[in-house]
Amino acid sequence: MKAELREPHLAPAIVRALGAVHIIDLDQTDTYYNIPCGRLKKREAPGEPTEYIFYDRPDRAAPKLSHFVIYSEAQARDRFGAAPLPVRIVVRKRRSLYMLENVRIHLDEVEDLGHFVELEAMLTRGTPLSMCREAIARVRTALGPVIGELIDCGYADLLQRASA
């Protein structure tokens, strides 16, 4: 789930009051590529290994399932070829990552777009979909006073819409 963050200065205190633990602040650059099937982005952050994230998910504002695979640079070359892929768009953001049980809470400041919150619950054998939905709903309810509209797409799509 992704939403506009209208009061970004209040969000960290709200998620900490829920019991979330601050993990790290990252400056991330995501390069999105045009590929025939699914979505692919290269994620770079200082001091972190470069990751290629291949994923597929529907564009809708409600919480949704997302299937993804993370590749190293060598694995991405093997999977997608050695030739440079056509770049769709580059998104730069400052991300504060918090964890609350199995929920990743991203408080993002996206260059040229603004502030957003992204909630991701990891679906595992021990954490069924119903528990993930409840965990997301709990965090979303707590953040209710500081979030705006739910976002139906990713930052790359938002940035392209904003520049059109």
C-alpha positions in Angstrom: 0.0 0.0 0.0 1.3 3.4 -0.9 -0.2 6.8 0.1 0.6 10.5 0.0 2.2 11.6 3.3 0.7 15.0 4.2 2.5 15.5 7.5 5.8 13.8 7.0 7.3 15.2 10.2 4.7 13.4 12.4 4.9 10.0 10.7 8.1 8.7 12.5 6.7 9.3 15.9 3.4 7.6 15.0 5.1 4.4 13.7 7.5 4.4 16.7 4.5 4.6 19.1 3.1 1.5 17.4 6.4 -0.3 18.3 8.1 0.0 14.9 11.9 0.0 15.0 13.9 2.4 12.8 16.3 0.3 10.7 18.1 2.7 8.3 17.9 5.9 6.3 18.9 5.4 2.6 19.4 7.6 -0.4 18.2 5.4 -3.2 18.3 5.7 -6.9 16.0 3.4 -8.8 16.5 3.1 -12.6 13.4 1.6 -14.3 13.8 -0.3 -17.5 11.4 -1.0 -20.4 11.0 -4.8 -20.6 8.4 -6.8 -22.5 6.9 -8.6 -19.5 6.7 -7.5 -15.8 8.7 -4.6 -14.3 12.4 -4.2 -13.7 14.4 -1.7 -11.7 18.0 -1.3 -10.6 18.3 -0.1 -7.1 21.4 1.7 -6.0 22.2 3.1 -2.5 25.6 4.2 -1.1 27.2 1.4 0.9 24.7 -1.2 -0.3 25.0 -3.8 -3.0 23.3 -2.9 -6.3 20.1 -4.9 -6.7 17.9 -5.6 -9.8 14.3 -6.1 -8.7 12.0 -7.9 -11.1 8.4 -7.7 -10.1 4.8 -7.9 -11.1 1.8 -6.3 -9.4 -1.5 -4.8 -10.4 -1.9 -1.0 -10.4 -4.6 -0.2 -7.9 -4.9 1.9 -4.8 -5.9 -0.9 -2.4 -3.3 -3.2 -0.8 -2.1 -5.7 -3.4 0.0 -8.8 -3.8 3.4 -8.2 -5.4 5.6 -11.0 -6.6 9.3 -10.2 -6.9 12.8 -11.6 -7.5 16.0 -9.8 -6.5 19.0 -10.3 -8.7 22.6 -9.4 -8.3 24.3 -7.6 -11.2 25.7 -10.9 -12.5 22.4 -12.7 -12.1 20.6 -9.8 -13.9 23.0 -10.0 -16.9 22.3 -13.8 -17.1 18.6 -13.3 -16.9 18.1 -10.1 -19.0 21.2 -10.2 -21.2 24.5 -8.2 -21.3 23.2 -5.5 -23.7 22.1 -2.3 -22.0 18.4 -2.2 -21.4 16.3 0.8 -22.5 15.8 3.1 -19.5 12.3 4.2 -18.8 12.9 6.7 -16.0 15.1 7.3 -12.9 13.6 7.9 -9.5 15.6 9.3 -6.6 14.4 9.1 -3.0 15.3 9.4 0.6 13.9 6.4 2.4 13.5 5.9 6.2 12.9 2.2 6.8 11.0 1.0 9.9 10.0 -2.6 10.8 7.0 -3.6 12.8 6.8 -7.4 13.0 6.6 -8.5 9.4 5.6 -5.0 8.1 8.2 -2.9 6.3 7.3 0.8 6.7 8.9 3.1 4.2 8.7 6.9 4.8 9.9 8.2 1.5 10.8 11.7 0.2 10.8 11.3 -3.6 12.6 13.9 -5.7 10.2 16.1 -7.7 7.1 14.3 -6.2 7.0 14.8 -2.4 6.5 12.6 0.6 4.9 9.2 0.7 4.4 6.2 3.0 4.7 2.6 1.6 3.6 -0.4 3.7 4.8 -3.9 2.8 3.9 -7.1 4.7 6.0 -10.2 3.9 3.7 -13.2 3.1 5.3 -16.4 4.5 4.2 -19.8 5.5 4.0 -18.6 9.1 2.3 -15.3 8.2 -0.9 -15.9 6.1 -2.5 -13.3 3.9 -5.2 -12.5 6.6 -2.5 -11.6 9.1 -0.6 -9.4 6.6 -3.8 -7.5 5.8 -4.6 -7.0 9.5 -1.0 -5.7 10.1 -1.2 -3.3 7.2 -4.6 -2.1 8.3 -3.3 -1.5 11.9 -0.4 0.7 10.6 -2.6 2.4 8.1 -5.2 3.3 10.7 -2.5 4.7 13.0 -1.1 6.8 10.2 -4.6 7.9 9.1 -4.4 11.5 10.3 -1.2 12.2 8.3 -1.8 10.3 5.1 -3.7 11.5 2.1 -5.0 9.6 -0.9 -3.9 6.0 -1.6 -1.7 5.8 -4.7 -2.6 3.3 -7.4 0.9 3.0 -9.0 4.6 3.2 -8.4 6.9 6.3 -8.2 8.0 5.8 -11.8 4.5 6.1 -13.0 3.8 9.1 -10.8 6.9 10.8 -12.0 6.0 10.2 -15.6 2.5 11.6 -15.0 3.9 14.7 -13.3 6.3 15.4 -16.2 3.7 14.8 -18.9 
